[in-house]
């Protein structure tokens, strides 16, 4: 397995992978695929990594800018992360997330936020942060990983792609 940056020939395969990874959940992956496609179209994919296994994309993770209302110029949001159904449970998502977080740290990010399962994301160092909020987030599901001691606080604003919940 090779973790690499998304290339110019990858968007269609990434779209199909995201749909397949979220099949069986409400929306069948259309929302997650639309988020990735919109972030790409708006040049808002700060980090877009794929897990390449013998030329086949087995996983993808996106990181895009996020902005706390106070002191929040160098924050990112993790997600979506997707792994092909046949490849789930083999550490691909873990490797994608760890590589992306390392790249953000190397780029001197202040931190990264995520909305998801607290038990899963805590293994990467994410914690509930009372100084950072995301309106409408379920209790405990919005977490942050701080890289610096910046005084970042307040409501976190994500790219508008994350707010589109209409049905296809």
Buried (B, 14 or more C-beta within 10 A) or exposed (E): BEBEEBEEEBBEBBBBBBBBBBEEEEEBBBBBBBBBBBBBEEEBBBBBBBBBBEEEBBBBBBBBBBBBEEBBEBBBBBBBBBBBEEBBEBBBBBBBBBBBBEBBBEEEBBBBBBBBEBEBBBEBBBEEBEEBBBEEBEEEBBBBBBBEEBEBBBEBBBBEBBEEEEEE
